[in-house]
Amino acid sequence: MKILSGEQIRKTDQYTIQQQGIRSDELMERAGMALFKWIHEQLQGAPLTIHLFCGIGNNGGDGLVVARLLAEHGYSLEVYIVNYSDKRSPDFLTNLDRLKDRKIWPHVLSEVDELPIVPKDDMIVDAIFGTGLNRAADKWVTKLITRLNESRAFILSVDIPSGLFTDEPVTNTSGIIMAQLVVSFQYPKLVFFLPESGIFCEHWLVVDIGLDTEYVANLSVTHELIQLQQVRALFRPRKKFTHKGTYGHSLVIGGSYGKIGAVHLAAKACIRAGSGLVTVFVPQCGYVPLQSSLAEVMVLTDKQEEHLSHIRAPFQPTAIAFGIGAGTSESTIDAFEAFLQQNKTSLVIDADGLNILSKKKSLLKLLPPKTVLTPHPKELERLIGPWKNDFEKLEKVKAFSSTYDTIVVLKGAHTITVYKEQGYVNDSGNPGMATAGSGDVLTGVITALIAQGYSPLEAAILGVFLHGRAGDFAALHGSMESLIASDITDHLGKAFGELSSTADEKEVNDG
């Protein structure tokens, strides 16, 4: 699913109005009707009061449409006009008149008025600011938003939480609605998925308002949302007349004294994710633990007991993972450099592999094209330097990716895979996956997919989704708090099965 910028949303609205021969207030009616239908389906006439806070632009107009339709269906309402400017959009005024025609008289709030109190058992519909917001809210509006956030009432935001910018970083955090749910029109916004702004959107969903899909299909976007539909298109089911050699031979290189478990996690995930053969290369201290605990995996060892010093393999692997648990000793750095100087095989680098690249950035020039890097935030900062906000971070990652021809997997609540100027936002996974070893499992999954013939970019996108989906299934069978990395590996089979299944997709749904 494409993620549109604020300007693209505006132009899509305009094109739809022109192409379909409708008025702008008719498109607003569609939006309000779609939102009303969703609310009505959930509440079914429940006896609570709905407090609608409407700005004086088009987002406020959407809110007024919802208010009118709710009133027509017998809901108890309080409607507030947040009068933050002398300017009003024409469609807002049209829908204000329609509301008054039904004898519904909104409360007009201005700087001098006492702020309303909303009981915690009521519901708030936030339609104060929309996607066109380009400056922080006035002080009195910020106080209103703070009052609403502190009310403990359920808050539903129309299209975007008020006070949040569509394409710019967060500034006035106290002037942004903390929405339990955002109902977005047709397409989600990038800010739903970034750490600094995503905290204002606990959950989100999209409703169809009839925007011109052909026009959107031809738009060039910088970010796409990756959901089940997109990864199903990437997935390649196994053929009948194949054998283990068909699905590649992965080499997992890493480990040091006390960190052999990381290699175990990556290697097990690698074979679970379909690599036909998996060999690990570890210091000698890892031989017995791995040989005795992973029957399906072959083990090669370094000449050193506790760390890597000379990487070698008597076969040509199809894909290689490096760095998990490897440490950053001088001999390991030297071994990695010597390895990079002769290696041409597709590479996935995680953990201490990333730390080595940060310590010795000249090694970045030795990476094979489209090497996959999987940093967590601190590893990323060591690679590219600090950033002021999430938007600057994305720009720096894209520049880094373009400079070194790397695929960068930005691990987080919504992992974003970046290749040059394009970002792919993942929509699977849950907070329970914030646990030791989860990243090692992801490294193994991506490596296995490359070994099976997926391009590095396809493997990163598909691997991130499968990793998250397996985590979702694992959480269903336990809890987020008790989830461990091995649980993710244990549920990879169910995640893969879903890609070729038409079974009910509602079993795991984090949208």
Secondary structure as GFF3:
##gff-version 3
##sequence-region A 1 511
A	DSSP	beta_strand	2	3	.	.	.	ID=ss1
A	DSSP	alpha_helix	6	20	.	.	.	ID=ss2
A	DSSP	alpha_helix	24	43	.	.	.	ID=ss3
A	DSSP	beta_strand	49	54	.	.	.	ID=ss4
A	DSSP	alpha_helix	58	72	.	.	.	ID=ss5
A	DSSP	beta_strand	76	82	.	.	.	ID=ss6
A	DSSP	alpha_helix	90	101	.	.	.	ID=ss7
A	DSSP	beta_strand	107	109	.	.	.	ID=ss8
A	DSSP	beta_strand	123	127	.	.	.	ID=ss9
A	DSSP	alpha_helix	139	149	.	.	.	ID=ss10
A	DSSP	beta_strand	154	158	.	.	.	ID=ss11
A	DSSP	three_ten_helix	173	175	.	.	.	ID=ss12
A	DSSP	beta_strand	181	185	.	.	.	ID=ss13
A	DSSP	three_ten_helix	190	192	.	.	.	ID=ss14
A	DSSP	alpha_helix	195	198	.	.	.	ID=ss15
A	DSSP	beta_strand	204	207	.	.	.	ID=ss16
A	DSSP	alpha_helix	213	217	.	.	.	ID=ss17
A	DSSP	beta_strand	223	226	.	.	.	ID=ss18
A	DSSP	alpha_helix	228	234	.	.	.	ID=ss19
A	DSSP	three_ten_helix	244	247	.	.	.	ID=ss20
A	DSSP	beta_strand	249	253	.	.	.	ID=ss21
A	DSSP	alpha_helix	260	272	.	.	.	ID=ss22
A	DSSP	beta_strand	277	282	.	.	.	ID=ss23
A	DSSP	three_ten_helix	284	286	.	.	.	ID=ss24
A	DSSP	alpha_helix	287	293	.	.	.	ID=ss25
A	DSSP	beta_strand	298	301	.	.	.	ID=ss26
A	DSSP	beta_strand	319	322	.	.	.	ID=ss27
A	DSSP	alpha_helix	330	342	.	.	.	ID=ss28
A	DSSP	beta_strand	347	349	.	.	.	ID=ss29
A	DSSP	alpha_helix	352	359	.	.	.	ID=ss30
A	DSSP	three_ten_helix	361	366	.	.	.	ID=ss31
A	DSSP	beta_strand	371	373	.	.	.	ID=ss32
A	DSSP	alpha_helix	377	384	.	.	.	ID=ss33
A	DSSP	alpha_helix	390	404	.	.	.	ID=ss34
A	DSSP	beta_strand	406	410	.	.	.	ID=ss35
A	DSSP	beta_strand	416	419	.	.	.	ID=ss36
A	DSSP	beta_strand	422	426	.	.	.	ID=ss37
A	DSSP	three_ten_helix	431	433	.	.	.	ID=ss38
A	DSSP	alpha_helix	438	451	.	.	.	ID=ss39
A	DSSP	alpha_helix	456	476	.	.	.	ID=ss40
A	DSSP	alpha_helix	485	490	.	.	.	ID=ss41
A	DSSP	alpha_helix	492	499	.	.	.	ID=ss42
A	DSSP	three_ten_helix	505	507	.	.	.	ID=ss43
###
